Amino acid sequence: MLLNPVISKLAGKRVVLASASPRRQDILSNVGLRFEVVPSWFKETLDKSMFSAPYEYAVETAKQKALEVARRMHVKHLKTPDIVIGADTIVTLEDAILEKPFDKQDAYNMLSRLSGKEHSVFTGVAIVHCTSQEDNQLETDIIDFYEETKVKFAELSEDLLWEYIDSGEPMDKAGGYGIQALGGMLVESVHGDFLNVVGFPLNHFCKKLAEMYYRPAKHTIHRVKHDSIPYVESFENLSDVEKDCSTSSKTCEAKKGVHDGVCKTRGSGSSVPCTPRLQNGLEETPPHCSQKLAKIFDLLDGFKASKTLFAASKLKVFDKLKDKGALKAMEIADKINASVHRTERLLDACVALGLLEKTHQVYRNTELANMYLVSDAPFSFHEYINYSNDHLWSHFTHLDSTIVEGRGPHETPHKKTCDGTHGPEVEERCMRVNHCTLKITARDIVTAFDLSKYSSACDLGGGTGALAHELVGTYPEIKVNVFDLPEIIKHSSLFQPENLDFRRLTFTSGNFIEDALPAADLYILSRVIHDLPDEKLNHLLRKVSDACHPGKSGLLIAEIILDEDKKEPRGLLQALTINEEGKQRSGTEYKKLLENHGFNRIQIKTTGNLLDAIFAVRR
Ligand SMILES: C[S@@+](CC[C@H](N)C(=O)[O-])C[C@H]1O[C@@H](n2cnc3c(N)ncnc32)[C@H](O)[C@@H]1O
């Protein structure tokens, strides 16, 4: 049971905190909010002079942080969050904004300015509600606010200041101090929300949630206390604790359990300290907080969700529903020749995962399923889903032994490769898998940079030509040559759209390691680099570099680019599937690699789609 019923309104929603701050994470998880943490890539570099008041800057930064994460998650992972929470905390002193110090001297300058004075701490918060529209556009609804707390510092001696700076604590904190830890020593008084100074104004946040989620009909309101988080007896549709609270606000507050830092366990009448306490010399274990375990639960359940998608796709559930529009479980079971009872469970699980909708026992595809899961949809993932089920799944099943034995997926007995050595059926299937994923991302790759000045391009290892199609469609002057191994090129005709202009798109058989490269003024390497061992890669890049005209020819690369800290899961999980000798790289690593081969003017673009783009010019 949650202490704050407003928080329970978010249960079952995909809530994301767009902040890496462990303090914000603690504040929110301590009150039972279940959320994922996706740190924002938005840089805190807005021009402060554009804002008439400091809090406006904090609110705008919070908003941009949350929006960046919402957009990235919507496109990149094709899983749109319901709510993204962004926050930005700043310290202001006499209208100057103090953010995180750059170095110790900066921390010293900040803290000595704060010494003996009162300053303001503002946290801007943005709550972004996301919905995916029919055309897969992201629609966002933003609620933002700020909270101000005044903090007075004691007079700080030089020794104390430097001791505190040397502790390292100031470096990642606005104003150069953390009130919840050693920095508490510096503070004489606080006026306002203490948690706001820590980094998140919880009380104001809950009030905002209450405004959003409790929009009661007038007759349901018994009492609303506007200056606090609404008392739970105020509205209908309340949980048992809420309904119990029908007397005075004080009683209700006690029943809700917030009293002198003690959490009251409902029903038992006993009180459990919020923090572990020593009793008879033994440390008492705090009650387990399921919200804190949410991440682990999600990881434990991740494979069940994947397998549910795989099974529904393999059984062509989405295809049947696309054809018929809406069907009952019994009708679907009949069409896929399966048990009614089990089919119903599968369908309900798909509803829970947002793949199907259900009304009055009738199931329909969601827009997402129609766009990406139906097997003949223009941008269908069907092939990739089946490949994940049949091949990647078995690789991950044996992940522990592949790690111990140092084998890559291509060396497992369960996985057949796309390197053209396993016969036409496998080659064709791999081409279908690559084709469907490249189609989704090709437009973002070819428009990531202005390539209009190039008249000829050669897509090395270009496979089905999916990227070449997009290039030809985007740049009216360009001619593209798709270069790949003969066993791949022989299947390429299967993938060509009907209206293709073969005067501008040609296919050439060859081996980019052994043969001369066709002439072109733009070379393309899409999903080729990460799979090559260093020696082959350096050989290939040397050949490309030699084939380029200095100062003129370009190189376009499409790959997953790891974030610089190498913390983002997508690329790292993908790295588990590539060959032992292959490698995923960060932007800086790609830059270095290309510079070593005579390229400069290197630009890197994270597209937010499945693949990112790099463009470089031959020096
Ligand atoms: C992972 S696939 C990428 C295909 C396509 N570029 C894409 O992004 O979907 C790698 C491609 O490189 C081709 N390839 C591998 N080694 C090659 C070589 N030595 N010469 C030419 N092509 C090669 C493969 O046949 C395959 O089509």
The ligand as an ORCA input file, in Angstrom:
! r2SCAN-3c Opt
* xyz 0 1
  C      25.469     -6.871    -41.727
  S      25.322     -6.898    -43.427
  C      24.858     -5.221    -43.759
  C      24.068     -5.072    -45.007
  C      23.610     -3.668    -45.266
  N      24.704     -2.785    -45.532
  C      22.786     -3.204    -44.077
  O      23.177     -2.263    -43.394
  O      21.725     -3.794    -43.865
  C      26.992     -6.954    -43.991
  C      27.069     -7.021    -45.492
  O      28.439     -6.986    -45.858
  C      28.634     -7.953    -46.890
  N      30.036     -8.375    -46.916
  C      30.706     -9.029    -45.934
  N      31.971     -9.259    -46.318
  C      32.094     -8.747    -47.571
  C      33.164     -8.665    -48.475
  N      34.357     -9.169    -48.177
  N      32.952     -8.066    -49.652
  C      31.745     -7.539    -49.969
  N      30.685     -7.583    -49.122
  C      30.862     -8.184    -47.946
  C      27.690     -9.081    -46.480
  O      27.438     -9.938    -47.566
  C      26.487     -8.305    -46.028
  O      25.605     -8.020    -47.079
*
